[in-house]
Amino acid sequence: MRNFKQHFLSLGFGLLIALATLLSHLGPGPVIVKADSSVAWNFSDSSFKDLGQLKSEKKIDGLTLLANEESSLSIKAEEANVSESNYTSALQLNATGSKDKASLKFSVSDNDVIKVVLKSTSQTNEGHLVLADSQGQDLTNLTAGVQASEVTYTYSGEAGELYLYAKDADLDLFSIQVESTSSDDAVSESQSSDVTSNSSETTEVDLSQTESADESLISSSLAASNGVIVSTYNDLRSAISKVEKAGGGKVYVKGNKIACDGQIALSKANANVQIIGVQNADGSYPELDFSNFMAKYIGKASSDAPAGVRISGSNYTLQNLIIEHAPDNGIQIKGKSAGNNKVSNCIVRYNNDAGLQVTAGAYRNTIEAVYSYRNCDVYTHGGNADGFAPKVGAGSGNTFTYCYAWDNSDDGWDSFDKAGDVTLDITYTNCAVWNNGNPDVFTGKYDFDHKKALDENLHLVQLIKAKDGSFASNYAKGKFALPTGNFIKTDAGTISLSAWTGNSFDGNPNSFKLGSVNSKSSVTRKLSHCLAFDEAKKGFDNNNSSVTAYLDHCVAFDNGYNYYIQPLTIKAWSAVQGFAGKSGDKLPSGRSVTTPSSGSQSAIRKSVENTKNAIIANCQANKIPGKIGFNIYQSGIAL
């Protein structure tokens, strides 16, 4: 459906008519009239502070307090000073909450910023405040420290209701604020995905009758509506530059495959630029195809210079896009100036290094509903191309939610650190990983063995076809045979396929690699509702690190080691499950993994396989699945 929310603050009717006349040149494209608004609930206000103990549902100024006889909510005297605001009362949330009890409910719209002032009631241990959607799915876990502080989350999804409740500790909540900074326009919520699960939280623009904007129309529409529509690489770069200079705005990318001849560099501080793909009539999304860029780097060992999309600035959003065939990372977020960026509802695939990397001080970047697969650094034998790589000194506050990595040449997630370049903290929520570090994927043998068509998007397969003109036709006839000898010169010497069929392959079949020997207990890794399966080596891997870890409702099965995390400092350990590991778990002292019953194991495998196959099918059809959860958690198969 379409959602037309227009804010007319400080605008006269005559001005609106003028805007409508101007934008008529663009057909029914985006009409954006921006205005900021907010709603706040301060528990020190009179409407709250005299409530005392609440044992029934009550709604105050749009905020619903969900309480009952068994799970009450209480207002208590508690002083705090945060950002020059003084508080005298707090709402206490007990660590027994859920979507339906001991919780708070309020309404939001797309791109609303949620600010919460809170603290743990403990003087020594932090806690977490769950922000969940109307289906009960965790969107994020907001950390409550022992001192009162403000935490922020930017919501991306359809308008609806969200819930807040305490997860693992009693919390004091001082205030909640919802700021609406979204520019609302002719942008609707996404049509339903083909996947039978949670609805895709994406953005669709109806541009069926809109022509591509020329240079003059770009300038005029930008001034009036803060929105630009593009369908070519050059127009995309030009539009990004224009909205950056204008202080922010939206660039809508329309079409199927956009050939990109070079890097898309996003380097402005506080850019406030959103680059949004427009859903096509068949449900697919635009592909930013960097094959032409890749052709300039044939045989060259990977470096970060030719990343496809490189973000070194702040406050950029990438949404509803497929990034593929880059000579290095598909998306790279790098540098101490690279903060508060968001990558949402995207696919990163077939790139010649990690699908998405966060590094070198990049901070508070939100990665959600990103699907990373079949990335491979061909010229360095597979050892760098992870699904996701928050590593080598990534800054604080980077989060991954509903992100999935499979069939990459190296790890699913890799947080390798060098001495002096240590990644401070990472949060993973509702993330899953499978079948990484498998060299057979990239020669085509994996698909051949599974009776799948040859994946000619794989860069190594493209090189093999160039060496052996009959390779593809033989494959189709049921014959798999790789060419022999060296077949391409590289910066690192010549490549023989023996490097991809034997011990010379440098990729690692691991899921969540949490650090390296340089990552000590001063840094944290928080994993909630995360899943690792079908990895030849390790599901959850400390990789010689001794980080402080929080594991909640994590599941691992059919890996070499399900859990190889013995040296970790564990601050939280709840509902950690595993089964059918080829080797016994290596666990910190005093910790154990729950083994589900044989019937539950079978149900978990079946459920996971169904969701996995649906995700893969949608991605192959260029349909970005959105925030899909593995329903082993929702169905109660895994506790």
C-alpha positions, 0 to 999 in steps of 0.5 A: 500500500502507499503511505502518503504522510505530508507535513505542512508545518510552516507551509502555505497553500500557495507554496504547495501548489507551486511545488506540485506544479514544479514536480509535475514534470517528473510525473508521480515520483517522489514528493517530499516535504520535510518536517521534524516532529517528536513525541517524548515520555518522561517518567519524572512528569506528573502523569507517570511519577504518581502511578506507583505499582501498576498491575494492569494495562494503562495508556498515557499520552500514546504510550501503553504500559503492559502490566498484570498481576504477575508482571507489574511495572513500578515507578520509583524515585531515582535521580539521574542527569543525562545531557543536561536533563535532570530526572527524579523518577524512573520506570523499573522494568523487571527482567521478566518482560516479553512483548505482552507483559512488563513492557511498553508499546508505542507507535513508529514510522519509517526512519524514526529515531528512538532515544532512551535514557536508561541504566541497569539497577545493578551497580556492577553489571550492565543489562539490555533493553529489547526493542521488538517489532509487532511480531515479537522479533528482536530489532535490537538490544539496547545496552543499559550501563551502570550509569544512566545514559542515552542510547539511540536506534534508528527504525527502518520498517513499515509504520506500526507498533514497537515494544520495549522490555528488559531482557537479562537484568532489571532496568531503570527507564527515565525517558523515551523519545521518538523523533520523526525525521523521515521525509514522507513521500510517494514511498510505500512499504514493500510488497510481500516477499515470496518467503513465508516468514516475517514481512520484508521491511523495504521501501518501494517507489511507484515510478512506472510513469516517471521518465529519467531526470535530465540535468536541469530537472535534477537540479529543480527537483532537488531544490523542491523535493530533495529527491532525485531519480537515476538509472545510470552510473554517471547519473548516480554519481552526479546525483550523489554529489548534488545531494551532498552539496545540498546538505542531504537528500534521497537518490532513488536508483531505478532499473535492473542492472546498472553498469558501474565503471568505477567506485562509488565514493561516499566521503562527506561528513554528516551527509544525510544522504539516502541511496535507495533502490526502487523495486521493479515490477517483478519484485526484483531490485536494482543491481549495481554491477561493477563488472566493468570495474573488475575488468581493470583488475584482472590478475591483481591481488586484492587491495581496498582501493577498488571497493565497489561502494566505499563509505568514509563519511558519515550519515549515509544510507544504502537501501534496497540495492544489490552490489556485485562483481567489485574488484575488492569489497562490495561495500567498505566502511572505513576510517574514523570519520565513517560513522552512523551509516546504515546499510539496510535490505541489501545483497552483496555478492560475487565481489573479489573480497569480503561482501561488507567490511567495517574497519579502521575506526569506523563506528556506530554503523548499522547493518541490517537485513544484508545478505552476503554470499559467494564473495571470493578473492580469487587472486589470493586463493580465497583467504580474505573474502569473508561474508562480513568483516568488522575487523582490524580496528573497527570502532565502537557500536557497529551492529549486525541484525538479520544478516546472513553469510554463506558460500564465501571463500573465507569466514562468514564473519571475521573480526581479525585484529592486528596489534594496535588495531583492535575492534572494540565491540560488535553486536550480532542479533538474528544472524546466521552463517553456513558453508563458508570456506568451501573451495568447491563452491568457486570452481563450480564443483559444489553446484555440480555435485548438488545438481545445480546449474553452473553459476557463471557469476563466479569470477573463478568460473569465468576464468576457467571458461576463458581457459577451457571453452568446453567447460560450460558445455561439458558441465551441462552434459553432466561432466565436470573437469577442470583445466590443468596447469597455470591459467592466469598470471597475477601479482602473486604469481601464476594461478593453478587450480591445484590451489583450489582443490588441495591444501593450498586453498587459504580460506577458512570454513568458520562461522563467527570468528570473534577476534584474534590473539590481539583481541583481549577481554577489554573488547566485547562480542554480543551474540543473540539468536545467532545460528551457525551450521554446516561449517567444516571447521568452527561455528563459534570461534574465539580464534585465539582471542580472549574477548568478553562475550555475551551469548543468548539463544545461540544454536550450532550444529553440523560443524567441525566444532560447534563452539571453540571458545574456551578462553573467552570471558563470559558475561552472559550465557543463556539457552546456548544449544548445539548438536552433531559437532564432529569434534567436542566443544571447547568451552570456558570453565563452568559453561555447558551447551544444551543438546536438544532431543533427537526429535528437536534436532530433526525439526531444527534441521528441517526448519533451517533447511526450508528457511535457507532454501527460501533465502537463497531462491529469493536472492538468486531471483534478485528479490531481497528478502528483508528481515527474515528470521529462522523460525526455530526461535519463534516456533519454540523448537530451539529455546 
